[in-house]
Amino acid sequence: MLFSSIPSRLLLRSRLCNHQIRNYTLKSKPARTNIISSLRTTGLRAFHKAPTPRSVAIPKPGESPLSGLADSLVRPAKAARGSWPEVSDTKVGFWLLGSAGLVFGIVVLGGLTRLTESGLVVPESLTLCRLTDSPPRRLSITEWKPVTGTLPPLSHDDWMENFNKYKDSPEYRILNPNMTLDEYKFIYFMEWGHRLWGRAIGLTFVLPAIYFTARRRVTPKTALKLLGISGMIGFQGFIGWWMVKSGLRDDLFAKPGSHPRVSQYRLTAHLGAAFTVYAAMLWCGLDILRENRLLKNPADALAHLKSLSAAQLRVFRGLVGLLAAMVFTTAMTGGLVAGLDAGLIYNEFPKMGTGYMPPAKEMMDPFYSHAADGSDLWWRNLLENPTTVQFQHRVMALSTFSVIMAGFAYSRFNPEVAAALPKQVKAGMTGVVLLASLQVLLGIGTLVYMVPTHLAATHQAGALALLTGSIVLGHRVWLPRTAARVAAQRIEAAAAKGAARRK
């Protein structure tokens, strides 16, 4: 209730400011027509990202003193050196969006790396050494070299040395015993490029973040967000190392029918961390750009705030948050499908075999239980049984699509909501519907054609694109609290300045 009244308070304060300026004009008797029309057209555009002006220019002889006030509103004084700004610099917003684009690219490249089985072939950045108490030909990762591992092999001898190390891996012995050196180079560069891209993201984010914070180009709140994202990027590198390590253990492949693959848990954690970093960068970037845009045009900002604070949009706002969470969860179930190669079974849609769901005994197979009393039967089948994992991914995908369509129908066919929604929110909802429809078609095609590389990689990119659309939609419908607070402060400061000059 308190925040919903902010637009009304802002309108009252802006009217008070205009009233005080008008009274001062009548006392000083300047040329009314030119000055008042100028204030009406440009005065409300005074409140941009610089803080409240601390002084007003002294008018020249014969010049209206009101023009000095108008100039101070249009061009506020800069913040004192070393102080934090009220809103972050626009350049920071664009930089965050660019960083998010780099993360989008590495997610796509990571999908291609997994699909081409390239993730276990780069021993430069992950040193492999023999365990003294292990059977012959077992390897383990004991050291991570994120700096010295940036260069690929530069000579034929270096290539052969790396290739011989790869031959000691379970992946080579079981899946690729006839691989040539040229084939090895291809999958090597896929993984090497993925890891080098990750290092580039870390450098191009952490160093500018330090610069923007040191130069006070961001607010204290944004500085903390940049620190958190930097920590997540570093943690993501550790998760990648931890994931690859799981694919170099022979004991994971002792069961009949198993073949070398990374742990589906660690793969999903790696994917989830990447999605989280991307979402944080995207949201922060959009937030900064919107704050600057709204504060440049306070009149439009007040109308925008009033439309978003309408009571009719509360349910729709919650629905948008729900669909964004469901999109993320569906993508994580897709990570489990990828980790277990569950897309290679039941390659038909909408049925799975003879029915719309597999037999109950197959979905809850005791084979996957490790406890003698079977207490872990249900959750291990949900996370480790390829049949169950594919079924739950289907259920999540169709449920998410249904919620998106319900949100679209609610925004269009509920008269009160349709009248209250701004045009840009309606456009965002339409974009989410189109992305969701495309993603469903890509998922069905990937399944029916037994996971071809190009379709599977596009399907993964489509999941992140759909999450992008959901975040953009949520950002458009969420209330800009910081912009409202700063706008209120600037209007109050302008009103106080007018009253002081009138005295």
N, C-alpha and C positions, 0 to 999 in steps of 0.2 A: 504493500500500500504506500509506503514511504517513497519508493522509487517511482511508482506509477504516477506520482504527483509532480515529478521533476519537470516534465514539459510545461505544465501549467505555471509552476513557479518561475520558470525561465521566461515565459511569455510576460508574466506580470512584471518581472524585473526589467526586461527590455523596454516595456511600456513606461515604467517609472523613469528609466534612463532618458527616453525620448521626451518625456514630460518635463524633466529637469532641464534638458538642453533647450526645449522650446521656451520655457520661462526665461532662461538666461538670454535667449535671442531677443525676446521682447524688451528686456531691460537695456541691452546694449544697442538695440536697433540697427543691426547690420542689414545688408541686402538679404531679406528673408527668403525670397524665391530660390536664389542660387544655393544658399547654404543648406536650407532644410531639404531641398531635393537631393543635394549631394549626400547628406547624411542618410536619407532614406534608401539611397541606392548603394552606398558604399560603407556607411557607418557600421552596419551589422556584420560586415565582412571583416571587421577589425580583428576578430579574435582568432588569430592563428597561433602556431605552435610556440612562439616566443612568450615569455612570461609577462605578467602585468606590468605596464610601463611605470617606471618610478618617477618620471618627471615629464612635464609638458613644455613644449617649445614656447618661448616668449614671443608674442606676435610683434611684428614690425609696426611702426607708426602708420596709422591710417588703415591698418589691416584688422579685420574682425578677429577678436580673440577666440571665437568659436572655431575658426579654421584650424588653429593650433590643436584644439581638442580632437577635431576630426582626424588630423594627421596622426596624432598619437594613437588613435584607435586603429587606424589603418596600418600603421607601421609601429608596432610596440617595440620598446627598447629591448635589447638583447639581455639575456640573463647574465648575472655577474660571473666572471671567470671562476671556474672551479665549482660552481653550483650545479645541481642536477636540474635538467629541464622538466617541464610539466608533461610533455609528450616526447616520444623518441623521434629521431630524425627520419625523414622519409627514405633516405638512402639505406637505413638499416632494414626497413621493410622490404625494399627490393632485393637487398642482399639475402635476406632470409628466404624469400621466394626462390631466388636462384639456387640457394643451398638445398632447398626442398627438391628442386628439379634434378640436382645431382644425386640425391638419395633415390628419387624415382628411377633414374637411369641405372643405378647400381642394383636395385631390386630386380629389374628386368635382366641385367647381366648375370646376377646371381641365379635366376631361374634357368637361364641357358647353361650356366656352369653345372648346375645339378642335372639337367636333362642330358647333357653330354658326358656325364660321369667324370667331370674334370676336377672335382674337389679334393682329390687325394694325391695330387701329382707334383706338388711344389715343395720339395724338401729344403729349399733355401730359407724360406721364412719359418718353416717348422722342422727343426733338426730331428732326424730319425736316428735312433741308436738302438742296438741290440740290448735286450734285458739279459743280465748274467744268469738269472734263475729261470729262464723261460725255455720252451722247446725251440728247436732250430727254426729259423725264418720268421719268428714273431718279432714285430716292430712296435715301438711305442714312441710318442712325442714327449720329449723331455725338456725342450728349450724353444722359446719363441724369439725370433729375430726380426722385429718389425722394421728395422733400419737397414741392416746389411742384406736383408732379403729383397730389396727393391730392384736389384739388377738381375736380369735373366742370365743364363749361361752364355758366355761370349766366345767360346771356342768349341771345336768338336770334342775335345777331351772332357770339357765341362759338361757338355750334353750327355756324353756316354756315362759319366759319373752319376749324373742325376737319373738317367734312364735305368742304370743298374740298381739304384736305390728304389726306384719305383717297382722294379721286378721283384723286390722283396715284399711288396705289399700284397695283402689278400686279394685286392681288386685285380691285380695283374695275373696272379696265379689262377684265379677262378673264372674271371670274366674275359681278360684280354691276354691270354698266353701267346698269341700270335701277333701282337701289336708290333709295328715297325717304328723306327726312330722318328720318321716324319709324322706318323699318326700321334706319337707321343708329344711331339712339339705342338701340334694343334691343341690338344687338350691342356697342355702345359700353359700356353699363352692365354687360354680362356680363364684359367684360375689365376694366373699371374696378373692379368688385366683386372680381374675382379678385386684382388687384394690391393693392387696399386691404386685403383679408383677409390677404395676405402681410405687409404692413407691420404689421398688428395682431398677427400671430403673433410677429414680431420684437420688438416693444415689450413684449408680455405675457410674453415669455420672458427677454429680456436683463435688463430692469429687476428682476424678482423674483430672477433668478439672482444679480445683484450684491447685492441685499439679503440673501438667505439666506447668501451667502458672507461678507459683511461682518459679519453677526450670529452667525457660527459655528453656523448651524443644519444644516450639512452636514459630512461628513467631508472631509479633504483629497482623497481619491480621487474623491468625488462632485463636489467643486468643479472638478477637472480635467475631469470628464465634462461638466459644465455649460458650461465654457469651450469644449470641443470642439463641443458641439451648437450653441452660439451662433455659432461660426465657420462651421459647416455651413449655418446659416440665412442668414447673410450671403452665403456663396458661392452658395446656391440662388437668391438674388435676381439675382446676376450671370449665372448660367446662364439664367434666364428672359429677361433682356435679350438675351443672346447668341443664344438660340433665336429670339426674335421678329425679331432683325436678319436672320437667314437667310431669312425670308419676304419681305423687301423688296428682294431683288436680282433684277433682270430676267434676268440671265445664267443663273439656275437654271431658267428656263422656256423656253429657246430650242429645246429638242428637241421634235419633233412629239408632240402628245398631252399635253404637260406643262401643269400649271396651278399657280397660286401655292399653295405650302405651305411650312411650315417644314421645315428639315432633319430627317430621321428620326433622325440621330445625336444632334442637339442635343435633340430632343424626348425621346428615350430617356434621355439624360443628365439632363434636367430631372426626368423621372419617377423615375429611379433615385435621384437626390438626395433627392427628397421621401420616397420609401419608406425611405431610410436614416435620415433625420431622424426619421421616425415610429417606426421600429424602435428607435432609440436612446432616445427619450423613453419609449416603452412599457416597454422592458426595465429602464431605470433606475428608473422609477416602481414597477414590480412588485417590483424588488429591495429597495427601501427599505421598502415596506409589509410584505414577507415577513420581513425582518430584525426589524422592530419586533414583528410578531406572534409570531415564534418566541421572542424573548427575554422576552416577557411570560409565557410558559408553558414553562419549560425542560424540564419532565418530558415534555410532548408533543413538544417540539423534539428531545429525545434519541431518542425512538422514531421520529420522522420522519427524522432523520439516519441512523439505523441502517437503516431500510428503503430509503432512497435509495442507500446505500453498498453494497448487496448486489451481489455479482458478477454475478448473473443479469441485471442491468439495464444492463450496459455496452454490449452490442450494441444494445439498444433505444435507449439514449441517443444512440449514434452514428447510428442510423436516423432519429431525430427531427431531428438536425442536418442530415442529408442532405436530408430532405424540405423543411425550411425553406429551404435553399439552392436547391432545385429550384423551389419556389414563387416565390422572388424572380427566378430566371433566366427562368422562364416569363412572368412579368409584364413583364420587359424585352423579350422577343421580341414580346410584345403591343404594346409601345411602337413597335417597328419596323413592325408591321402597321398601327398607327394612322397613323404618319408617312407611309407609302407608300399609304394607302388600299387596302391589300391585302385587306381584307375585302369589297371590292366585286366580287371575281372568285371563281370556283369556289364559288358559293353553294349547295352541297349537302354532305351529310355522310352516311356516312363517306367516300364516294368523292370524287375530284376529277376531274370529267369522266367518262371511261369506265373509269378504274382508281382504285386506292387511292392512287396518287401520279401527278403529272404526268409527261409525257415527259421523258427525261433531257436532250434538246436544249433544251427550254423552261426547265428548271431551271438549266442552265449555258449561258446564251445569250451568245455573244461580243459582243452589242450593249453589254453592261454593262462590258466590259473596256476600260481606258484605256491599258494598256501595249501596245506594239507586239508584244512576244513573248508576250502573253497570260498573263503571270505572275500578274496580279491577277484572273484569271477566276473562280477559285473563291470567294475571300472577297468580291469585289464582288457576285457573285450571291447569296451568303448574306445580304448586308446591304442590297442595293439592288434586287434582282429581286423584285417583288411575289409572283410565283408561288412562288419558293423560300422567301421569308420567311413566307408563310402556311403552307407545308408544314412548315417547321421549328417554327412555333408549334404546329401540330397535334401534331407528334411530341413536343414538350416537354410539352404539356398532358396528353397521354395517358400519357406516361412518369411525370409527377409524380403523376397520379391512381393509377397502378399501384403506385408506391412507397408512397403513403398507404394503399392497401388492403392491401398486404403488411405494413406496420407494424401495421395494425389486426388482421390475422390473427395475426401473431406475438405480439401482446400478449394475445390471447384464447385461442389454441389451443396455445400452448406452456405446459405446466402450471407449470413453474418460474417463468417470467416472469409469468404470470397471478397466481400466488400472491404474488409479491414486489411487484407494482405497487400503490402506494397508490390508494385510490378516486378521488381527485381527478385522478390521472394517467390513469386509465381513462376518466373523464368527459371530460378534455381530448382524448384520442384520438378518442372518439366525436364530439365537436364538430368536429374537423378533418375527419373523414369526411363529416359532413353538409354542411359548408361546401364541401368539394371537389366533392361531388355536385351541389350547387346551382350552383357555378361552371361545371361542365361543361355543364349544361343551359342556362345563360345564354349561354355561348360558342356552342353550337350554334344557339340561337335567334337570336343576333345575326348569325351568318353566313347562316343560311337566309333570314332576312327582310331581308337586305341593309343591315345596320347602321342600324336605326332609332335615333334619338337616345336614347330612354328605355331601350332594351335595352343599347345600347353603354355608356351612362353607368353603368348598374347592373352590367354586366360588369366595368367598371374598379373600381367600388367593391367588387365581390365578390372581386377579386384582392387588394385590401388587407385585406378581412375575412379571407380565407384565410391571408394572412401573419400577421394578428393571432392567429388561432387557433394557428398553428404556433409563434409566439413564446410565447404563454401555455403551450402544452404543453411547449415546451423549458424554460421557466422552472420549471415544476412538477417536471420530472424532473432538472434540474441540481442539483448539490450546493451548498448555501448556505455557502460557505467563510467569509465574514465573520461570519455568525451563529454558526457553530461556534467560530470563534476567540474571539469576544467571550464566548460562553457559558463556554468553558473558562477564560478569564481570571477571570470573575466567580466561578465555582465555586472556583477556587484561592484567590481573595481571601477568600471566605467561610470556607474551611477554615482559612486562616492566621489570620483574625480569631478564629475559635473557639479555636484553639490558644493564641493570645496571651492571651485572656481567662481560659483555664483555668489558665495559669501565674500 
